[in-house]
Amino acid sequence: MNYNEEESMHGTNLEAEYDATFDGADKVSNLLSLSSDAFTLSSQKIKISEIGFTEPVKRGRANTITGLTSIVKDLGVLVPIHVMLVPEESQSDDYKYIVLDGVRRIFGAMRNGELEINAVVWDFDDKDKGFDLALFISLILNRVERRSMAEVWSLYQILEMQTSITPGTLEYLLQLQSGDAMKLKDVMLCDYDEVKQALINGEKDLEGAYKLLQKLRKEEDRLAKEDATGVEDTVEGAEDIKSTSAPTNNLSEQDVLELLEMADSVSDVNLDSADFNEMNQSEFDDVVQKVGERHPVSKEVRQGTFIRDDYRCRCCNTGGVAFLASLIYHHTIPVHCGGADTVDNGLTLCDTCHLTLHCCEKNGGRIPMTESQFNEYDEKEKKRIKYIIKYAKVAVEASKRKGISQDKIKEEANKSARHRMPGEGLTENMEGFNNFSRGAV
């Protein structure tokens, strides 16, 4: 065993010993190394306008800040809030304190027009150290408050980045059961958006979401095994009935990675005439088109893609609240090439760019226009044309690698290039955009 392996094992053993030796508040006290002579506590009435909110506190109470307005109106703030005095050099006209406990009480007081509030003020001798420990103290003081799973996950990530905190301490601070820290991290970092959304939206508790994740992973393992098992492996004599019409050179994992990288490599460099002439070349001769239909992807994948792209078209940047009805999900690698219904394989496009892209795809990655017509556009529109051609060429290249004929490429592009009904998808996009704007996603 080398030195690094010994150190790693030693650290793991110490962590296990720490979790076994300390429990609850004792564990946190040891973690913080706090003693009563490190700070003083005093009760004061302070101005609400002088209270600041750290980012962890904002994220930790984002979804559960309301609920006390009427009680505060009838009875006032019965329990003092807790704040910490910040270092004098950090004080400004904006705030002199940071809140440790009582965000909902502050919210209720402000809703009722209160300008001051009773507070317990924490004053550390070493104010910089106190500021570093603020989040831990806040979580200890707030252990009676229940948080949404979105808030718990936000705080989990902050705590994990700030210190080499043990899973047991994390679970204590975030009011999780033993073993839940591992389950929460596994769920929130998994590749299944439906599992994460079920937990965040409250459709499933942590245990339910974790069980769903395990089920999906088993199903994925089974499908992967089936994917690698051909008909000859399961049916005797099947070699005589294998289809000879379907392409045999399916896309490899490397093909997919290269194609997606090809899509991501589109730059913002302005095009000149030479660039346009070189890029706007068809990969095959034109043939007659056929009209078809497309099927939609799931709501979760669509909205996840729109969120990643800030609800704006990746080709022309059209989007935002005024143009939500025009946004559509597009498969970078087409479905007929094995492109998955995922955020990674998705693009947010407006209707116009989407239709133009598929027309370009039908022409083998070429827009039917001359150099002089191209040069009539301004630089912004030239960039838009560049993105459309690049993404169309990704689809054509994927089809070529899979051995799909030119006729079939055109047929599939026609199926994808349908005109949508006015307002189609608007309600769903508005709901997703509003949640995205509120930071609820």
Protein Blocks (a to p, Z undefined) as FASTA:
>chain_A
ZZklmmmmmmmmmmmmmmmmpgcjllmmmmnopafklpccddddddfklpccdfklmmmm
mmmmghjlmmmmmnopfbacddddddfklgcfkbmcdcfbhplmmmmmmmnopabdcddd
dddfblmlmmmmmmmmmmmmmmmpccdfklmmmmmmmmmmmpccdfklmmmmnopaehkl
mmmmmmmmmcblklmmmmmnopacfklmmmmmmmmmmmmmmmmmmmmpcfklmmghklmm
ccfkbcfbdcdfklmmmmmmmmmmpcfbdcdfklmmmmmpcfbdcddddddddddddfkl
mmmmmmmnoopafklopgcjklmmmpccddfbafknopacdfklpccddfklmmmmmmmm
mnoopacddfklmmmpcfklmmmmmmmmmmmmmmmmmmmmnopafklmmmmmmmmmcccd
ehihklmmmmmmmmmmnopZZ
